[in-house]
């Protein structure tokens, strides 16, 4: 298994933005030191849900602070961007980090219609725009003398400079929530990012993806290569005991959920239908041993977390992108990361 640290720093108090951003950069150096394989960066706006605001600018700073870890977007809300500009920005970033870049895309904002509204866009067009934006993004990365005319984007230019460091372009993945989108990505051989489901349900999603690649005629070598690029997002917090970890994390997670519900109620226009986020599971949902059929976060002592990761490995999960959403103090976060690195991760290497 490989382990990624997912930056999703929820800081609703704007009095410490500079300190929190510097703290994130220090955390990036820490997780590389602790042997993590990747750093993932989220994209959200206007509330402090992601304190750094702009993921592309922040990723450039992370690239300069690290030397080895992959740097991935989990995700870029591509319809909120001009895809040609994203092609230029990510080509530069790919050069800055010398090929460590993974570009994860999606329409994003499953719960936050106000992010589209804030940029003068329409969330109802998200999926339709995403397909076209990805097509133009890849064309911009890989083609000279680009002439593109779609429903949402029109562009003509000589070429993108700088050229991406990776050839033909940076690794590209799509975040998927349902079976239809997972199958669609499997059929074209594009890796997927998965989130928010039980261990058993995630294993089934991976099986569906493999099946779609097989049906599309991909060879086993290509299928295995793509399975190695599937990353699964989970919330994570470790402490010395299960009780301590649950007490520290779950209460803070519920408070953050309430804050986001406040923003969504106030700012999501009623005419745009968005999914409603389920409240986080409370401590009563966590038994002494993890339940692979429940949507549990990875929370507990090293013993419990190792047991949960073993269940995940058994269903085919190979890569984890892990976050505490910035809800813990720097000290508790560092303690959690060190426990994972020193007492758990080594058991799942190789």
C-alpha positions as CSV (number, residue, x, y, z in Angstrom):
1,X,0.0,0.0,0.0
2,X,1.0,3.6,-0.5
3,X,0.0,6.5,1.8
4,X,-0.9,10.0,0.9
5,X,-1.4,13.0,3.1
6,X,-4.5,14.9,2.0
7,X,-4.5,18.7,2.7
8,X,-8.0,19.7,3.4
9,X,-7.4,22.3,6.1
10,X,-10.8,23.6,7.4
11,X,-10.1,26.9,9.2
12,X,-13.3,29.0,9.6
13,X,-11.6,31.6,11.8
14,X,-9.9,34.1,9.4
15,X,-7.7,35.6,12.1
16,X,-4.9,33.1,11.6
17,X,-4.8,32.5,7.9
18,X,-1.1,33.3,7.4
19,X,-0.1,31.1,10.4
20,X,-2.3,28.2,9.2
21,X,-0.9,28.3,5.7
22,X,2.7,28.3,7.0
23,X,1.6,25.4,9.2
24,X,0.5,23.5,6.1
25,X,3.8,23.9,4.5
26,X,5.6,22.7,7.6
27,X,3.3,19.7,7.6
28,X,4.2,19.0,4.0
29,X,7.9,18.7,5.0
30,X,6.9,16.5,7.9
31,X,5.0,14.0,5.9
32,X,7.8,13.6,3.4
33,X,10.2,13.1,6.3
34,X,7.9,10.4,7.7
35,X,7.9,8.4,4.5
36,X,4.5,9.3,3.0
37,X,4.3,8.7,-0.7
38,X,2.1,11.6,-1.8
39,X,0.6,14.9,-0.8
40,X,-2.9,15.6,-2.1
41,X,-4.5,19.1,-2.3
42,X,-8.2,19.9,-2.3
43,X,-10.1,22.9,-3.9
44,X,-12.8,24.8,-2.1
45,X,-13.5,28.6,-1.8
46,X,-15.1,31.4,0.1
47,X,-15.5,29.9,3.6
48,X,-12.1,28.6,4.8
49,X,-13.0,25.0,4.0
50,X,-9.6,25.0,2.4
51,X,-7.6,27.8,4.1
52,X,-5.1,28.2,1.3
53,X,-7.8,29.1,-1.2
54,X,-6.0,28.6,-4.5
55,X,-4.8,24.9,-4.9
56,X,-2.5,25.6,-7.9
57,X,-0.6,28.4,-6.1
58,X,-0.4,26.3,-2.9
59,X,0.8,23.2,-4.9
60,X,3.7,25.3,-6.3
61,X,4.8,26.1,-2.7
62,X,4.5,22.5,-1.7
63,X,6.6,21.5,-4.8
64,X,9.4,23.8,-3.6
65,X,9.2,22.5,0.0
66,X,9.5,18.8,-1.0
67,X,11.8,16.6,-3.1
68,X,10.3,13.1,-3.3
69,X,6.5,12.8,-2.7
70,X,4.0,12.9,-5.5
71,X,1.8,16.0,-5.5
72,X,-1.8,15.4,-6.5
73,X,-5.0,17.4,-6.9
74,X,-7.9,15.8,-5.1
75,X,-9.5,17.5,-7.0
76,X,-9.4,20.4,-9.4
77,X,-12.9,21.6,-9.9
78,X,-12.2,21.9,-13.6
79,X,-15.4,23.6,-14.8
80,X,-14.4,26.6,-12.6
81,X,-11.2,27.1,-14.6
82,X,-10.2,27.9,-18.1
83,X,-8.7,24.5,-19.2
84,X,-6.0,26.2,-21.4
85,X,-4.8,28.2,-18.4
86,X,-4.9,25.0,-16.3
87,X,-2.8,23.3,-19.0
88,X,-0.2,26.0,-18.7
89,X,-0.2,26.1,-14.9
90,X,0.0,22.4,-14.5
91,X,2.8,22.1,-17.1
92,X,4.8,24.6,-15.1
93,X,4.0,22.8,-11.9
94,X,5.0,19.5,-13.5
95,X,8.4,21.0,-14.3
96,X,8.8,22.6,-10.9
97,X,8.3,19.2,-9.2
98,X,10.1,17.3,-11.9
99,X,7.3,14.9,-12.9
100,X,5.7,14.3,-9.5
101,X,2.3,15.7,-10.5
102,X,-1.1,14.0,-10.6
103,X,-4.0,16.0,-11.9
104,X,-7.2,14.8,-10.4
105,X,-10.3,16.3,-11.8
106,X,-14.1,16.4,-11.2
107,X,-17.0,18.8,-11.4
108,X,-16.5,19.2,-7.6
109,X,-18.8,21.1,-5.3
110,X,-21.3,18.3,-4.7
111,X,-22.6,20.2,-1.8
112,X,-21.5,23.8,-2.5
113,X,-23.5,25.4,-5.3
114,X,-22.2,28.7,-4.1
115,X,-18.7,28.0,-5.4
116,X,-20.1,28.0,-8.9
117,X,-22.2,31.0,-8.2
118,X,-19.3,32.8,-6.7
119,X,-17.4,32.5,-10.0
120,X,-20.4,33.5,-12.1
121,X,-20.9,29.9,-13.3
122,X,-23.8,27.4,-13.2
123,X,-23.5,24.1,-11.2
124,X,-26.0,22.4,-13.5
125,X,-23.5,22.5,-16.3
126,X,-20.7,21.0,-14.2
127,X,-20.7,17.4,-15.7
128,X,-21.2,18.6,-19.3
129,X,-18.4,21.2,-19.0
130,X,-16.1,18.7,-17.3
131,X,-16.0,16.3,-20.2
132,X,-15.2,19.1,-22.7
133,X,-12.7,20.8,-20.4
134,X,-10.7,17.5,-19.9
135,X,-10.7,17.0,-23.7
136,X,-9.3,20.5,-24.2
137,X,-6.8,20.1,-21.3
138,X,-5.3,17.0,-22.8
139,X,-5.2,18.5,-26.3
140,X,-3.5,21.6,-24.9
141,X,-0.9,19.5,-23.2
142,X,-0.1,17.3,-26.2
143,X,-0.8,19.2,-29.4
144,X,0.7,21.9,-31.5
145,X,-1.4,24.4,-33.5
146,X,-4.5,23.8,-31.4
147,X,-7.8,24.6,-32.8
148,X,-10.7,23.6,-30.6
149,X,-14.4,24.4,-30.9
150,X,-16.9,22.9,-28.4
151,X,-20.1,23.9,-26.8
152,X,-18.5,25.6,-23.8
153,X,-14.9,26.3,-24.9
154,X,-13.3,27.7,-28.1
155,X,-9.6,28.2,-28.4
156,X,-6.9,28.5,-31.0
157,X,-3.1,28.9,-30.2
158,X,0.3,27.6,-31.3
159,X,1.3,25.5,-28.3
160,X,1.4,25.4,-24.5
161,X,4.7,26.4,-23.0
162,X,6.4,25.1,-21.0
163,X,5.9,21.6,-22.2
164,X,4.9,19.2,-19.4
165,X,7.8,17.4,-17.7
166,X,5.9,14.0,-18.0
167,X,5.3,12.7,-21.4
168,X,2.9,12.8,-23.0
169,X,1.3,14.8,-20.1
170,X,0.9,14.7,-16.3
171,X,-0.9,11.7,-14.8
172,X,-4.6,12.4,-15.1
173,X,-7.4,10.9,-12.9
174,X,-11.1,11.4,-12.4
175,X,-12.9,11.5,-9.1
176,X,-16.0,9.2,-9.3
177,X,-18.9,8.6,-7.0
178,X,-21.2,6.2,-8.8
179,X,-20.9,3.0,-10.7
180,X,-21.7,4.6,-14.0
181,X,-18.9,7.1,-13.8
182,X,-16.5,4.4,-12.6
183,X,-17.3,2.2,-15.5
184,X,-17.0,5.1,-18.0
185,X,-13.4,5.8,-16.8
186,X,-12.5,2.1,-16.8
187,X,-13.6,1.8,-20.5
188,X,-11.2,4.6,-21.5
189,X,-8.5,3.4,-19.2
190,X,-8.3,6.5,-17.0
191,X,-7.5,6.0,-13.3
192,X,-10.1,7.0,-10.7
193,X,-10.1,8.6,-7.3
194,X,-12.7,7.2,-4.8
195,X,-14.1,8.4,-1.5
196,X,-16.6,8.2,1.2
197,X,-17.9,4.6,1.3
198,X,-17.3,1.5,3.3
199,X,-14.4,-0.8,2.8
200,X,-16.6,-3.4,1.1
201,X,-18.3,-0.9,-1.1
202,X,-14.9,0.5,-2.2
203,X,-13.7,-3.0,-3.0
204,X,-16.8,-3.4,-5.2
205,X,-16.0,-0.1,-6.9
206,X,-12.5,-1.3,-7.7
207,X,-14.0,-4.6,-9.0
208,X,-16.4,-2.7,-11.3
209,X,-13.5,-0.6,-12.6
210,X,-11.4,-3.7,-13.4
211,X,-14.4,-5.4,-15.1
212,X,-14.9,-2.3,-17.3
213,X,-11.3,-2.3,-18.4
214,X,-11.5,-6.0,-19.2
215,X,-14.7,-5.5,-21.2
216,X,-13.0,-2.7,-23.1
217,X,-10.2,-5.1,-24.1
218,X,-7.3,-3.8,-22.0
219,X,-4.5,-6.2,-21.3
220,X,-3.8,-7.4,-17.8
221,X,-0.6,-5.4,-17.6
222,X,-2.5,-2.1,-18.4
223,X,-5.2,-3.0,-15.9
224,X,-2.7,-3.7,-13.1
225,X,-0.9,-0.4,-13.9
226,X,-4.2,1.5,-13.5
227,X,-5.2,-0.3,-10.3
228,X,-1.9,0.9,-8.9
229,X,-3.1,4.5,-9.6
230,X,-6.4,4.3,-7.8
231,X,-6.4,6.4,-4.6
232,X,-9.0,6.2,-1.9
233,X,-9.9,9.2,0.3
234,X,-10.6,8.6,4.0
235,X,-10.6,10.7,7.1
236,X,-7.9,9.6,9.5
237,X,-6.8,10.2,13.1
238,X,-4.7,8.1,15.4
239,X,-4.0,8.4,19.1
240,X,-2.6,6.0,21.7
241,X,-6.0,4.5,22.4
242,X,-9.2,4.0,20.5
243,X,-11.1,6.1,23.0
244,X,-8.7,9.0,22.8
245,X,-8.7,9.0,19.0
246,X,-12.5,9.0,18.8
247,X,-12.9,11.7,21.4
248,X,-10.4,14.0,19.7
249,X,-11.6,13.6,16.2
250,X,-15.3,12.9,15.9
251,X,-16.5,15.8,18.0
252,X,-14.4,18.2,15.9
253,X,-15.6,16.6,12.7
254,X,-19.3,17.1,13.8
255,X,-18.6,20.8,14.5
256,X,-17.0,21.3,11.1
257,X,-20.1,19.6,9.5
258,X,-22.4,22.0,11.3
259,X,-20.3,25.0,10.1
260,X,-20.5,23.8,6.5
261,X,-24.3,23.2,6.8
262,X,-24.6,26.8,7.9
263,X,-22.8,28.1,4.9
264,X,-24.7,25.8,2.5
265,X,-28.1,26.9,4.0
266,X,-27.2,30.5,3.7
267,X,-25.5,30.6,0.3
268,X,-26.7,27.7,-1.9
269,X,-29.4,29.1,-4.1
270,X,-32.6,27.1,-3.8
271,X,-33.0,26.7,-7.6
272,X,-29.9,24.5,-7.8
273,X,-30.3,21.0,-6.5
274,X,-27.2,19.7,-4.8
275,X,-26.5,16.5,-2.9
276,X,-26.9,16.7,0.9
277,X,-23.9,15.6,2.9
278,X,-24.6,13.0,5.5
279,X,-23.5,13.8,9.0
280,X,-20.4,12.0,10.2
281,X,-20.8,8.8,12.2
282,X,-20.7,9.3,15.9
283,X,-18.5,7.3,18.4
284,X,-21.4,4.8,19.0
285,X,-20.8,3.5,15.5
286,X,-17.3,2.4,16.2
287,X,-16.9,-1.0,17.9
288,X,-13.6,-2.5,19.2
289,X,-13.0,-3.9,15.8
290,X,-13.6,-2.1,12.5
291,X,-16.6,-3.0,10.4
292,X,-15.8,-3.3,6.7
293,X,-19.5,-2.9,5.9
294,X,-19.8,0.6,7.6
295,X,-18.6,4.0,6.4
296,X,-16.1,4.3,9.1
297,X,-13.3,6.9,9.1
298,X,-9.8,5.5,9.9
299,X,-9.9,6.4,13.6
300,X,-8.3,4.7,16.5
301,X,-5.2,3.3,18.1
302,X,-2.4,1.8,15.9
303,X,-3.9,-1.6,16.6
304,X,-7.4,-0.8,15.3
305,X,-6.1,1.2,12.3
306,X,-3.8,-1.6,11.3
307,X,-6.8,-4.0,11.4
308,X,-8.8,-1.7,9.3
309,X,-6.0,-1.2,6.7
310,X,-5.7,-5.0,6.5
311,X,-9.4,-5.2,5.6
312,X,-8.9,-2.6,3.0
313,X,-5.9,-4.3,1.5
314,X,-7.9,-7.5,1.2
315,X,-10.5,-5.9,-1.0
316,X,-8.0,-4.4,-3.4
317,X,-7.3,-0.9,-2.0
318,X,-3.7,-0.1,-2.7
319,X,-3.4,3.7,-2.1
320,X,-4.9,5.9,0.6
321,X,-5.2,9.7,0.7
322,X,-5.7,10.5,4.4
323,X,-6.9,13.7,6.1
324,X,-8.0,15.0,9.4
325,X,-9.4,18.1,7.6
326,X,-7.1,20.3,9.7
327,X,-9.5,19.8,12.6
328,X,-6.8,18.8,15.1
329,X,-4.1,21.0,16.7
330,X,-0.7,20.8,15.1
331,X,0.5,18.8,18.0
332,X,-2.2,16.2,17.8
333,X,-1.9,16.0,14.0
334,X,1.8,15.4,14.2
335,X,1.3,12.7,16.9
336,X,-1.3,11.0,14.6
337,X,1.0,11.1,11.6
338,X,4.0,9.8,13.6
339,X,1.9,6.9,15.0
340,X,0.8,6.0,11.5
341,X,4.3,6.2,10.1
342,X,6.2,4.5,12.9
343,X,3.7,1.8,14.0
344,X,1.4,1.1,11.1
345,X,2.7,2.0,7.6
346,X,5.7,-0.3,7.6
347,X,3.4,-3.4,8.0
348,X,1.8,-2.6,4.6
349,X,4.8,-1.9,2.5
350,X,5.8,-4.2,-0.4
